[in-house]
Amino acid sequence: MKFSLAALFCLLLSVPVVAQISKTRHTNDPFLQIDSVLTSVLNDQHIAGFAVAVVKGDQVIYSKGFGYRDVENKKPVTTNTLFAIGSSSKAFTASLLGLLKKEGKLTFEDKAVDLLPQLRFYNDAMNSQIILRDLMAHRSGLSRYDSSWFLFNSKDRDSIIARVKYMKPTAAVREKWFYNNFMYLAQGMIVERFSGKTWEDNIKEKFFIPLEMTRSNTDIITFQNDSDAALPYTVSKENAIKKVDYYNINGMGPAGSINSSVNDMANWLKVWINDGSFKGKEILPKNYITEAMSSQMVMSADLPDKHSDIFLANYGLGWMIGSYRGHYLVEHGGNINGFSANVAFFPSDKLGIVVLTNQNVSKVPMIVCNSIADRMLNLKPEDWNGEVKAAAAEKAFQVKKETKKMPVPNTKPSHPLKEYVGSYANPAYGTIKITIENKGLYTKLQEGKIILKHFHYDVFDPRAVDKKGKVDTGQSNLMFNFTSDVDGKIHGIELLLDGNEKPVLFERVADKK
């Protein structure tokens, strides 16, 4: 496996469909067809399980679970099964700011650094120009920097947000759209500052309780201990379903730590397709609903291509906006280790669809959402499952043609291993601590143990070590390149992170006592 710090266990089993259907079927019911389509998706996409709910107006017209939440023990997915929804949480965080705006505590045009004193950007121009709306619409000019929070995790929000000051912008403010999770962390911290309560408490009080989302939570321990929680899985190159570890998003919670079920998320969708109300009570102001699902920034050109009636890619406030076969679409996906999600609605059609899966970086939410939308909107159904299946086969063929990186033979490290031991830091990311154990170099990333296998010269290949001490055999795509100063001493580690063309340097620092 390429550098993934989860322990994987192969548990390939046949997966039946387990369903809960919310309504009695009628002859003109579009879901008479969709059942067989989704069963095919379950098998063709080699997924452990998924759940789906469909809302029309203020009613749930379909809800169903497929496959297993726990493959090994054959525990079925139900419509109450908990899944991590990842970045589908962002609309919740942005909505809290909508409520603060209604209360007159802030405006979306306020400068971000004034709202959150701990937040500072790379230069004075960014500090003076970036407003709250820029954070909400991903138009700060900062690229993702996801390795910073994903590899160097922390529960301390202040320490994480302090890294932003050292993140070099990729573009000018509002010049180009760049997805950045730190900007949603900042929004959550602004909510905490102006409400005097944690982001987690705000989510519960403002949304979970009034929307009767009794299954939902924001805590990884509560999630794991739930009696109907899905386990996280990935799929190997051989299409084997493999369990991975849960990922604790920790301090980055406002960017994506909500765990929920399709039944609960259906209530969230009702708010968005009913002008902000749920059971006659206002949850969000109608003017915020309109603003949030309106274009705030162009994501990309996204011109018509293979599907000429699908185009447009803009971003609202916590939502992505597009045109789907003649219908206005508002949606947001989510991915976190072992889970993928999509929450979508068509405001003009009063239609909402939520799909939650326990498969890593999965296309299933898109396949299911599109397949249901085609039928609910009376469109000629496209074979989304077949299209993704064919693309996966082509990708697998291309991967087979690729050759792994080969080391230069007969080389060795330039220094004794003990001279590589120490701490190496980068203020935009975090600290890498190298230790020596049994004549080998080790470190920790994502809270997981890593052994550094010598590759060539001063380049080392990081391999995950599972809880039983087994070392991953797959070559990593994240090589550690140790560098030396003019005196010949090891003084840094270079890593290619976040798609950068130039490596990120972690400089040697004194160990903290």
C-alpha positions as CSV (number, residue, x, y, z in Angstrom):
1,M,0.0,0.0,0.0
2,K,1.1,3.5,-0.6
3,F,1.8,5.6,2.5
4,S,-1.3,4.9,4.5
5,L,-1.0,4.7,8.2
6,A,-3.9,2.4,8.9
7,A,-3.6,-1.3,9.7
8,L,-5.4,-3.2,7.1
9,F,-7.0,-6.6,7.4
10,C,-8.4,-8.5,4.5
11,L,-12.0,-9.6,5.1
12,L,-13.4,-10.4,1.7
13,L,-16.9,-11.9,2.1
14,S,-20.0,-12.0,-0.1
15,V,-22.3,-9.1,0.8
16,P,-26.1,-9.5,0.6
17,V,-28.5,-6.6,0.6
18,V,-30.1,-5.7,3.9
19,A,-32.9,-3.2,3.5
20,Q,-35.3,-1.0,5.4
21,I,-37.9,0.6,3.1
22,S,-39.9,3.5,4.3
23,K,-43.0,3.2,2.2
24,T,-45.3,0.7,0.5
25,R,-44.5,0.4,-3.2
26,H,-46.8,1.5,-5.9
27,T,-46.7,0.6,-9.6
28,N,-45.5,4.1,-10.6
29,D,-42.9,4.2,-7.8
30,P,-39.5,5.1,-9.3
31,F,-37.7,3.0,-6.7
32,L,-39.0,-0.2,-8.2
33,Q,-36.1,0.1,-10.6
34,I,-33.6,1.7,-8.2
35,D,-33.5,-1.3,-5.9
36,S,-32.0,-3.5,-8.5
37,V,-29.6,-0.8,-9.6
38,L,-28.3,-0.2,-6.1
39,T,-27.9,-3.9,-5.5
40,S,-25.7,-4.0,-8.6
41,V,-23.7,-1.1,-7.2
42,L,-23.1,-2.9,-3.9
43,N,-21.6,-5.9,-5.8
44,D,-19.8,-4.1,-8.7
45,Q,-18.1,-1.5,-6.5
46,H,-16.9,-4.0,-3.9
47,I,-18.2,-1.9,-1.1
48,A,-18.8,-3.2,2.4
49,G,-22.1,-1.2,2.8
50,F,-24.0,2.0,2.3
51,A,-27.3,3.6,3.3
52,V,-29.5,6.1,1.4
53,A,-32.4,8.3,2.2
54,V,-34.5,10.4,-0.2
55,V,-36.6,13.4,0.9
56,K,-39.4,15.0,-1.1
57,G,-40.7,18.2,0.4
58,D,-41.0,17.5,4.1
59,Q,-41.3,13.7,3.8
60,V,-38.8,10.9,3.7
61,I,-40.0,8.8,0.7
62,Y,-37.3,6.2,0.7
63,S,-34.7,5.0,3.1
64,K,-32.7,1.8,2.9
65,G,-29.5,0.1,4.0
66,F,-27.3,-2.1,1.8
67,G,-24.5,-4.5,2.8
68,Y,-22.6,-4.7,6.0
69,R,-21.5,-2.1,8.6
70,D,-19.3,-4.9,10.0
71,V,-18.1,-7.3,7.3
72,E,-16.4,-9.9,9.6
73,N,-19.4,-10.3,11.8
74,K,-22.0,-9.8,9.0
75,K,-23.8,-7.0,10.9
76,P,-26.1,-5.2,8.4
77,V,-26.3,-1.6,7.5
78,T,-29.6,0.0,8.6
79,T,-31.0,3.5,8.1
80,N,-29.9,4.3,11.6
81,T,-26.3,3.1,11.2
82,L,-23.7,5.8,12.0
83,F,-21.1,6.8,9.4
84,A,-18.5,9.6,9.4
85,I,-19.8,12.2,7.0
86,G,-16.4,14.1,6.7
87,S,-16.6,17.4,4.9
88,S,-20.4,17.2,4.5
89,S,-20.0,18.7,8.0
90,K,-19.0,22.0,6.5
91,A,-22.5,23.2,5.8
92,F,-23.3,22.8,9.5
93,T,-20.3,24.9,10.5
94,A,-21.0,27.7,8.0
95,S,-24.7,27.7,9.2
96,L,-23.6,28.5,12.7
97,L,-22.1,31.7,11.4
98,G,-25.4,32.3,9.6
99,L,-27.1,32.2,13.0
100,L,-24.5,34.6,14.5
101,K,-25.1,37.0,11.6
102,K,-28.8,36.9,12.3
103,E,-28.1,37.8,15.9
104,G,-26.1,40.8,14.8
105,K,-22.8,39.5,16.3
106,L,-20.9,39.6,13.0
107,T,-21.1,40.1,9.3
108,F,-19.6,38.0,6.5
109,E,-17.7,41.1,5.4
110,D,-15.8,41.4,8.7
111,K,-12.1,40.9,8.6
112,A,-11.2,37.3,9.6
113,V,-8.3,38.3,11.8
114,D,-10.5,40.7,13.7
115,L,-13.0,38.0,14.4
116,L,-10.3,35.5,15.5
117,P,-7.2,37.1,17.0
118,Q,-5.3,33.8,17.0
119,L,-5.6,33.7,13.2
120,R,-2.8,35.4,11.2
121,F,-1.9,34.9,7.5
122,Y,1.4,34.8,5.7
123,N,1.6,38.6,5.1
124,D,-0.1,41.9,6.0
125,A,-2.0,42.1,2.7
126,M,-3.8,38.8,3.4
127,N,-4.5,39.9,7.0
128,S,-6.1,43.2,5.8
129,Q,-8.0,41.7,2.8
130,I,-9.4,38.3,3.9
131,I,-13.0,38.5,5.2
132,L,-15.2,35.9,6.8
133,R,-16.9,35.2,3.5
134,D,-13.5,34.3,2.0
135,L,-13.1,31.6,4.6
136,M,-16.6,30.3,3.9
137,A,-16.2,30.1,0.1
138,H,-12.6,28.9,0.0
139,R,-11.2,32.0,-1.7
140,S,-8.3,32.9,0.6
141,G,-5.7,32.0,-2.0
142,L,-4.3,29.2,0.3
143,S,-4.1,25.7,-1.2
144,R,-5.1,22.7,0.9
145,Y,-2.1,22.0,3.2
146,D,-4.0,18.9,4.3
147,S,-0.8,17.0,5.2
148,S,-0.4,19.6,8.0
149,W,-3.4,18.5,10.0
150,F,-3.7,14.9,8.6
151,L,-0.2,13.8,9.4
152,F,0.5,16.1,12.3
153,N,-2.7,15.8,14.2
154,S,-3.5,17.7,17.4
155,K,-6.5,18.3,19.7
156,D,-5.3,21.8,20.3
157,R,-7.1,24.1,17.9
158,D,-4.9,27.1,18.8
159,S,-1.8,25.3,17.9
160,I,-3.3,24.1,14.6
161,I,-4.6,27.5,13.5
162,A,-1.2,29.1,14.4
163,R,0.3,27.1,11.4
164,V,-1.7,29.2,8.9
165,K,0.7,32.2,9.5
166,Y,3.5,30.1,7.8
167,M,1.4,28.8,4.8
168,K,2.4,30.6,1.6
169,P,-0.5,31.5,-0.6
170,T,-0.8,29.9,-4.1
171,A,-2.8,32.8,-5.5
172,A,-4.0,36.2,-4.5
173,V,-7.1,36.6,-2.4
174,R,-10.3,35.8,-4.4
175,E,-8.2,35.1,-7.5
176,K,-8.6,31.4,-7.5
177,W,-10.7,28.8,-5.6
178,F,-8.6,26.5,-3.3
179,Y,-10.3,24.1,-0.9
180,N,-8.8,24.6,2.5
181,N,-9.9,22.8,5.7
182,F,-8.1,25.3,8.0
183,M,-10.5,28.0,6.9
184,Y,-13.4,25.9,8.3
185,L,-11.4,25.3,11.5
186,A,-11.2,29.1,11.8
187,Q,-14.9,29.4,11.3
188,G,-15.6,26.9,14.1
189,M,-13.2,28.9,16.4
190,I,-15.0,32.1,15.6
191,V,-18.3,30.4,16.6
192,E,-16.7,29.4,19.9
193,R,-15.4,32.9,20.6
194,F,-18.7,34.7,19.9
195,S,-21.0,32.0,21.6
196,G,-18.8,31.2,24.6
197,K,-19.5,27.5,23.9
198,T,-17.5,24.8,22.0
199,W,-18.2,24.1,18.4
200,E,-19.4,20.7,19.4
201,D,-22.0,22.1,21.8
202,N,-23.2,24.6,19.2
203,I,-23.8,21.8,16.7
204,K,-25.7,19.8,19.2
205,E,-27.8,22.7,20.5
206,K,-28.6,24.5,17.2
207,F,-29.0,21.5,15.0
208,F,-29.0,18.0,16.5
209,I,-31.5,18.6,19.2
210,P,-34.1,20.8,17.3
211,L,-33.8,18.5,14.2
212,E,-34.3,15.4,16.3
213,M,-30.9,14.0,15.0
214,T,-30.7,11.7,18.1
215,R,-28.2,9.4,16.5
216,S,-25.7,12.1,15.5
217,N,-22.5,13.1,17.3
218,T,-19.2,14.9,16.8
219,D,-17.0,12.6,19.0
220,I,-14.9,9.7,17.7
221,I,-15.1,7.7,20.9
222,T,-18.9,8.0,21.1
223,F,-19.0,7.0,17.4
224,Q,-16.8,3.9,17.9
225,N,-18.7,2.8,21.0
226,D,-22.1,3.0,19.3
227,S,-24.0,-0.3,19.0
228,D,-24.9,0.5,15.3
229,A,-21.7,2.2,14.0
230,A,-20.2,1.3,10.7
231,L,-16.6,0.1,10.6
232,P,-14.2,1.8,8.1
233,Y,-13.0,-0.1,5.1
234,T,-11.0,0.3,1.9
235,V,-10.6,-1.8,-1.2
236,S,-7.4,-3.4,-2.3
237,K,-6.1,-3.6,-5.9
238,E,-7.4,-7.1,-5.9
239,N,-10.9,-5.8,-4.9
240,A,-10.6,-7.2,-1.5
241,I,-12.5,-5.3,1.3
242,K,-10.1,-4.4,4.0
243,K,-10.7,-2.9,7.4
244,V,-8.8,0.2,8.3
245,D,-8.5,2.2,11.6
246,Y,-10.9,5.0,12.5
247,Y,-9.3,8.4,12.1
248,N,-9.6,10.9,14.9
249,I,-9.9,14.3,13.3
250,N,-9.3,15.9,16.7
251,G,-9.0,19.7,16.7
252,M,-10.0,20.0,13.1
253,G,-13.5,19.0,14.0
254,P,-15.3,22.0,12.4
255,A,-14.0,20.9,9.0
256,G,-15.5,17.4,9.2
257,S,-16.0,15.5,12.4
258,I,-19.8,14.9,12.3
259,N,-21.0,11.3,12.5
260,S,-24.6,10.6,11.4
261,S,-27.1,8.3,9.9
262,V,-29.2,8.7,6.8
263,N,-32.4,9.0,8.9
264,D,-30.9,11.9,10.8
265,M,-29.4,13.6,7.7
266,A,-32.8,13.5,6.1
267,N,-34.0,15.9,8.7
268,W,-31.0,18.2,7.9
269,L,-32.0,18.1,4.2
270,K,-35.6,19.0,5.1
271,V,-34.3,22.3,6.4
272,W,-32.6,23.2,3.1
273,I,-35.5,22.3,0.8
274,N,-38.1,24.0,3.1
275,D,-36.6,27.5,3.4
276,G,-34.8,26.8,6.7
277,S,-37.8,25.3,8.6
278,F,-38.4,21.9,10.2
279,K,-41.8,21.0,11.4
280,G,-42.9,24.6,11.3
281,K,-40.0,25.9,13.3
282,E,-37.3,28.1,11.9
283,I,-33.8,26.4,12.2
284,L,-32.0,28.7,9.8
285,P,-33.0,32.1,8.4
286,K,-34.5,32.0,4.9
287,N,-32.1,34.6,3.7
288,Y,-29.2,32.6,4.9
289,I,-30.5,29.5,3.1
290,T,-30.7,31.5,-0.2
291,E,-27.2,33.0,0.3
292,A,-25.5,29.7,1.2
293,M,-26.8,27.9,-1.9
294,S,-25.9,30.9,-4.2
295,S,-22.6,31.1,-6.0
296,Q,-19.9,32.9,-4.0
297,M,-16.8,31.7,-6.0
298,V,-16.1,29.9,-9.3
299,M,-14.4,26.6,-8.6
300,S,-13.5,25.7,-12.2
301,A,-14.8,26.1,-15.7
302,D,-16.4,22.6,-15.6
303,L,-17.7,22.9,-19.2
304,P,-20.0,20.3,-20.7
305,D,-18.0,17.2,-21.6
306,K,-19.1,13.6,-22.0
307,H,-22.4,14.5,-20.4
308,S,-23.4,17.6,-22.2
309,D,-26.2,18.4,-19.7
310,I,-23.9,18.4,-16.6
311,F,-21.8,21.4,-16.1
312,L,-21.0,24.3,-13.7
313,A,-18.8,24.1,-10.6
314,N,-19.3,27.0,-8.1
315,Y,-19.0,27.2,-4.4
316,G,-21.5,28.7,-2.0
317,L,-21.2,28.8,1.8
318,G,-20.4,25.2,2.7
319,W,-22.0,23.9,-0.4
320,M,-21.0,23.1,-4.0
321,I,-23.2,24.2,-6.8
322,G,-23.8,22.7,-10.2
323,S,-26.2,22.1,-13.0
324,Y,-27.4,18.5,-13.3
325,R,-29.3,17.7,-16.4
326,G,-31.3,20.9,-16.4
327,H,-31.8,21.0,-12.6
328,Y,-30.1,23.3,-10.0
329,L,-27.9,21.0,-7.8
330,V,-26.5,21.9,-4.3
331,E,-24.3,19.3,-2.7
332,H,-21.2,18.5,-0.7
333,G,-19.2,15.3,-0.4
334,G,-17.2,14.0,2.5
335,N,-14.2,11.7,2.8
336,I,-12.3,10.5,5.9
337,N,-10.4,7.3,6.5
338,G,-12.8,4.4,5.5
339,F,-15.9,6.6,4.9
340,S,-17.3,8.5,1.9
341,A,-20.5,10.6,1.8
342,N,-22.6,12.9,-0.3
343,V,-25.4,15.2,0.8
344,A,-27.3,16.7,-2.1
345,F,-30.5,18.6,-2.8
346,F,-32.4,20.1,-5.8
347,P,-34.0,23.2,-4.3
348,S,-36.3,23.9,-7.3
349,D,-37.6,20.3,-7.1
350,K,-37.8,20.1,-3.3
351,L,-35.8,16.9,-3.6
352,G,-32.9,15.8,-1.2
353,I,-30.7,12.7,-1.3
354,V,-28.1,11.6,1.2
355,V,-25.8,8.6,0.7
356,L,-23.4,7.4,3.4
357,T,-20.8,4.6,2.9
358,N,-18.1,2.8,4.8
359,Q,-15.6,2.7,1.9
360,N,-12.6,4.9,1.5
361,V,-12.6,7.6,-1.3
362,S,-15.6,5.9,-2.9
363,K,-17.5,6.7,-6.1
364,V,-20.6,5.0,-4.7
365,P,-22.2,8.2,-3.2
366,M,-22.1,9.8,-6.6
367,I,-23.3,6.7,-8.4
368,V,-26.3,6.3,-6.1
369,C,-27.2,10.0,-5.9
370,N,-27.2,10.3,-9.7
371,S,-29.0,7.1,-10.3
372,I,-31.8,8.2,-7.9
373,A,-31.9,11.7,-9.2
374,D,-32.4,10.5,-12.8
375,R,-35.5,8.6,-11.8
376,M,-37.0,11.1,-9.4
377,L,-36.6,13.9,-11.9
378,N,-38.1,11.8,-14.7
379,L,-34.9,11.8,-16.8
380,K,-33.6,9.1,-19.0
381,P,-31.4,7.0,-16.6
382,E,-27.7,7.0,-17.3
383,D,-25.6,3.9,-16.4
384,W,-23.5,5.6,-13.7
385,N,-22.5,2.3,-12.2
386,G,-21.3,0.9,-15.5
387,E,-19.4,4.1,-16.3
388,V,-17.5,4.0,-13.0
389,K,-16.8,0.3,-13.3
390,A,-15.4,0.8,-16.8
391,A,-13.2,3.7,-15.6
392,A,-11.9,1.7,-12.7
393,A,-10.9,-1.2,-15.1
394,E,-9.0,1.3,-17.3
395,K,-7.3,2.8,-14.3
396,A,-6.3,-0.7,-13.0
397,F,-4.8,-1.4,-16.4
398,Q,-2.8,1.8,-16.3
399,V,-1.5,1.1,-12.8
400,K,-0.2,-2.3,-13.9
401,K,1.8,-0.6,-16.6
402,E,3.4,1.7,-14.0
403,T,6.7,0.6,-12.5
404,K,7.7,1.4,-8.9
405,K,10.7,3.5,-8.1
406,M,13.9,1.5,-8.0
407,P,16.7,2.4,-5.6
408,V,20.2,3.1,-6.8
409,P,22.1,-0.2,-5.9
410,N,24.9,-0.5,-3.5
411,T,24.4,2.7,-1.6
412,K,24.2,3.3,2.1
413,P,23.4,6.2,4.5
414,S,26.1,8.9,4.7
415,H,26.1,8.9,8.5
416,P,25.7,6.3,11.3
417,L,22.0,5.9,12.0
418,K,22.3,7.5,15.4
419,E,23.1,10.8,13.8
420,Y,19.7,10.9,12.1
421,V,17.9,10.7,15.5
422,G,16.3,14.0,16.6
423,S,13.4,16.3,16.0
424,Y,12.7,18.1,12.7
425,A,10.1,20.9,12.5
426,N,8.3,23.0,9.9
427,P,6.0,25.8,11.4
428,A,3.3,25.2,8.7
429,Y,3.1,21.5,9.4
430,G,4.5,20.2,12.7
431,T,7.4,18.2,14.1
432,I,8.9,14.8,13.0
433,K,10.7,13.0,15.8
434,I,13.1,10.3,14.6
435,T,14.1,7.6,17.1
436,I,16.3,4.5,16.8
437,E,15.2,1.1,17.9
438,N,16.7,-2.3,17.2
439,K,19.2,-0.8,14.7
440,G,16.4,0.9,12.7
441,L,15.0,4.4,12.4
442,Y,11.4,5.0,13.4
443,T,8.9,7.9,13.7
444,K,5.2,8.5,14.3
445,L,2.7,10.1,11.9
446,Q,-1.1,10.1,12.3
447,E,-0.4,8.6,15.7
448,G,0.9,5.4,14.0
449,K,4.3,3.8,14.2
450,I,6.5,4.1,11.1
451,I,9.8,2.4,10.3
452,L,12.1,4.1,7.9
453,K,13.6,1.6,5.5
454,H,16.7,2.6,3.8
455,F,16.1,3.2,0.1
456,H,19.3,4.7,-1.3
457,Y,21.8,7.3,-0.1
458,D,20.1,9.4,2.5
459,V,16.6,8.6,1.3
460,F,14.3,6.4,3.4
461,D,11.0,4.8,2.6
462,P,8.4,5.1,5.5
463,R,6.4,1.9,6.1
464,A,3.5,1.5,8.5
465,V,3.9,-0.9,11.4
466,D,0.7,-2.4,12.6
467,K,-0.2,-3.1,16.2
468,K,1.1,-6.7,15.9
469,G,4.5,-5.4,14.7
470,K,3.9,-6.3,11.0
471,V,5.6,-4.0,8.5
472,D,3.8,-2.9,5.4
473,T,5.5,-4.3,2.3
474,G,4.2,-1.7,-0.2
475,Q,6.5,1.1,-1.4
476,S,5.5,4.5,-0.1
477,N,5.0,7.6,-2.2
478,L,6.3,9.8,0.6
479,M,10.1,9.4,0.8
480,F,12.1,11.0,3.6
481,N,15.2,12.7,2.2
482,F,17.7,13.7,4.9
483,T,19.8,16.7,4.1
484,S,23.2,17.8,5.4
485,D,24.6,21.3,6.2
486,V,28.0,22.6,5.0
487,D,29.7,20.9,8.0
488,G,28.3,17.6,6.9
489,K,25.9,17.2,9.8
490,I,22.3,16.0,9.2
491,H,20.2,19.1,9.6
492,G,16.9,18.5,7.8
493,I,14.3,16.2,6.2
494,E,12.7,17.0,2.8
495,L,9.2,15.7,2.0
496,L,7.0,16.2,-1.1
497,L,3.7,17.2,0.5
498,D,0.3,18.4,-0.8
499,G,1.2,18.1,-4.5
500,N,4.0,20.6,-4.2
501,E,6.7,20.5,-6.9
502,K,9.3,21.5,-4.4
503,P,9.9,19.5,-1.2
504,V,8.9,20.9,2.2
505,L,11.9,21.2,4.5
506,F,11.7,20.2,8.2
507,E,14.7,21.7,9.9
508,R,16.5,20.1,12.8
509,V,15.5,21.6,16.2
510,A,16.5,20.9,19.8
511,D,14.3,18.2,21.4
512,K,11.8,19.5,23.8
513,K,12.3,18.4,27.4
